[in-house]
Amino acid sequence: MKSAMTYCCLIALLAAAPVSASSPAEKLVCTSASRASWMPEKKIREVFGEQNFTLTKLKVSGGNCYEFYAIERDGSVVEAYYHPVTGAVKRYHRVPAAEVARR
């Protein structure tokens, strides 16, 4: 029950938080390299540190970045973009738990 509620809060927060959205002019493009040269999903999850979060969603963004949505154990919400070949952090946005609770 708690994880379902947490998931719903994460979705609502990310949908209602325009600060984490990028305008088309700010579209983040990570690479044009072929998918064959990308880190495997298991490896990028390790780079992100998925074990430190209670819920993580991973997808590939329109700009060919690995894109994570996660909730830290303290209730903070994270949206992060990683370069799929190098594993470098391209964008990281964290909403503290106190701010999440106010929404």
C-alpha positions as CSV (number, residue, x, y, z in Angstrom):
1,M,0.0,0.0,0.0
2,K,2.8,2.4,1.0
3,S,4.7,1.8,-2.3
4,A,1.5,2.4,-4.4
5,M,0.9,5.7,-2.5
6,T,4.5,6.7,-2.9
7,Y,4.4,5.9,-6.7
8,C,1.2,8.0,-7.0
9,C,2.8,10.9,-5.2
10,L,5.9,10.7,-7.4
11,I,3.8,10.8,-10.6
12,A,1.7,13.7,-9.3
13,L,4.8,15.6,-8.2
14,L,6.6,15.2,-11.5
15,A,3.5,16.1,-13.5
16,A,2.8,19.2,-11.4
17,A,6.4,20.4,-11.2
18,P,7.2,22.5,-14.3
19,V,10.7,23.2,-12.9
20,S,11.8,19.7,-13.8
21,A,10.4,19.9,-17.3
22,S,12.6,21.1,-20.2
23,S,11.3,23.4,-22.9
24,P,12.1,22.4,-26.5
25,A,14.9,25.0,-26.6
26,E,16.4,23.3,-23.6
27,K,16.1,19.7,-24.8
28,L,18.9,17.7,-23.5
29,V,20.6,15.6,-26.1
30,C,23.2,13.1,-24.8
31,T,24.4,11.2,-27.8
32,S,23.9,10.1,-31.4
33,A,26.0,6.9,-30.8
34,S,24.4,3.6,-31.8
35,R,22.6,1.7,-29.0
36,A,25.3,-1.1,-29.4
37,S,27.8,1.3,-27.7
38,W,25.5,2.2,-24.8
39,M,26.0,0.9,-21.2
40,P,23.7,-2.0,-20.4
41,E,20.7,-1.1,-18.3
42,K,22.0,-3.1,-15.4
43,K,25.3,-1.1,-15.4
44,I,23.6,2.4,-15.6
45,R,21.3,1.4,-12.8
46,E,24.5,0.8,-10.7
47,V,26.0,4.1,-11.8
48,F,22.8,5.9,-10.8
49,G,22.9,4.1,-7.4
50,E,19.4,2.6,-7.6
51,Q,19.9,0.7,-4.4
52,N,19.7,4.0,-2.5
53,F,16.2,4.6,-3.7
54,T,12.8,3.1,-2.7
55,L,11.4,3.4,-6.3
56,T,13.1,3.9,-9.6
57,K,11.8,4.3,-13.1
58,L,14.3,4.2,-16.0
59,K,13.5,5.2,-19.5
60,V,15.3,6.5,-22.6
61,S,14.6,10.2,-23.2
62,G,13.9,11.7,-26.6
63,G,17.5,13.1,-26.5
64,N,19.0,9.6,-26.1
65,C,19.8,9.9,-22.4
66,Y,19.1,7.4,-19.7
67,E,16.4,9.1,-17.6
68,F,15.6,8.2,-14.0
69,Y,12.7,9.1,-11.7
70,A,13.3,8.0,-8.1
71,I,12.3,8.6,-4.5
72,E,15.1,8.7,-1.9
73,R,14.6,6.9,1.4
74,D,14.0,10.3,3.0
75,G,11.1,11.1,0.6
76,S,13.0,13.4,-1.7
77,V,12.2,13.0,-5.4
78,V,14.9,12.9,-8.1
79,E,14.9,13.3,-11.8
80,A,18.3,12.5,-13.4
81,Y,19.7,12.2,-16.9
82,Y,22.8,10.2,-17.6
83,H,24.9,9.9,-20.8
84,P,24.3,6.3,-22.0
85,V,27.9,5.7,-23.2
86,T,30.0,7.4,-20.6
87,G,27.6,7.3,-17.6
88,A,28.2,11.0,-16.9
89,V,25.5,12.9,-15.2
90,K,24.0,15.4,-17.7
91,R,21.2,16.8,-15.5
92,Y,20.1,16.1,-11.9
93,H,17.1,17.7,-10.2
94,R,16.2,16.9,-6.6
95,V,13.0,18.0,-4.8
96,P,13.6,17.8,-1.0
97,A,11.1,15.8,1.1
98,A,9.9,18.9,2.9
99,E,8.9,20.5,-0.4
100,V,7.3,17.2,-1.6
101,A,5.2,17.1,1.6
102,R,3.9,20.7,1.0
103,R,2.5,19.9,-2.5
